[in-house]
Amino acid sequence: MNGFTPNCLDDFLFSNPADKRTLELILSRKLPFPFGGKTGILLHGTWGTGKTTLAELLPELLETAYSGTWNMSLGVGQMPAPDPSHTQTEVFRCGGGLSSTTITQTVNNFNNRMPVFHHSRHDYFVLDEVERLTIGAQQSLRSPMGLQRCMFFLTTNYLNKVDTGIINRCHLIEMNQVTTPGAYIPLGHAILASMGLKPSAINNTVLIKLASTARGSLRDYTNDVVMAGLDQVVDAGMGSASDEAKSANQTRKADQSNAIKTSNVRS
């Protein structure tokens, strides 16, 4: 697992294992995609869970899958993005005046372009925070989502604000806080390794507490683990301090972080 730069499916945490299985089937090419009117993958959930990062990485992973360069017996979850990348993905940051006309014209222009250089023989489109488009704009996207040769990767923080026609055209992938606390430990260890620290630098109990405090946000979790790791580097100057004392110090700081974030939520 990569601590700072996700490069494969296993670098992400999923609140619903069945949803990760759907992505594994698509990336292993066992589940046809696009197929049966499903031309999109819609990642939904709270802030900071990696939705945008995954949406932009999925076209890369599909290119690896279609190139045939990865041994699937090693596990599709560990399949990396191609390096260097030759994938051309059109990314739309929704809101801020972006019109459905601009999106539709861009999709049509790509769809009419020949030849297609991607291994999948498809064009890739990412719509980040699609709920920020007006309902009318969202509804106008139904038609281009039906074009052949197109794959769409969408994200939203508010699934209830997304047009039902778009939802119906997508595989839904939930990305919220994982209910198994220990699931965050490998990511914490990977972050520490990226900092040149041993996994044991921070007690697993503290990593779980930091994950609980982050409430599903990998941004907050990563930042808190980094801060705790830096504190550990400073604490190395404690010299003869016992492991118990250092662990107690880590727990105290995690509790302080939780108290601050709880106060912020209430305010």
Sequence and secondary structure as in RCSB ss.txt:
>XXXX:A:sequence
MNGFTPNCLDDFLFSNPADKRTLELILSRKLPFPFGGKTGILLHGTWGTGKTTLAELLPELLETAYSGTWNMSLG
VGQMPAPDPSHTQTEVFRCGGGLSSTTITQTVNNFNNRMPVFHHSRHDYFVLDEVERLTIGAQQSLRSPMGLQRC
MFFLTTNYLNKVDTGIINRCHLIEMNQVTTPGAYIPLGHAILASMGLKPSAINNTVLIKLASTARGSLRDYTNDV
VMAGLDQVVDAGMGSASDEAKSANQTRKADQSNAIKTSNVRS
>XXXX:A:secstr
  SSS  SGGGS  S HHHHHHHHHHHTTSS SSBTTB EEEEE STTSSHHHHHHHHHHHHHHHHHT S GGG 
GGG    SS    EEEEE STT  HHHHHHHHHHHHH S   STTS EEEEEETGGGS HHHHHHTTTGGGSTTE
EEEEEES GGGS HHHHHTEEEEE    S GGGGHHHHHHHHHHTT  GGGS HHHHHHHHHHHTT HHHHHHHH
HHHHHHHHHHGGGTT  HHHHHHHHHHHHHHHHHHHHHHHH 
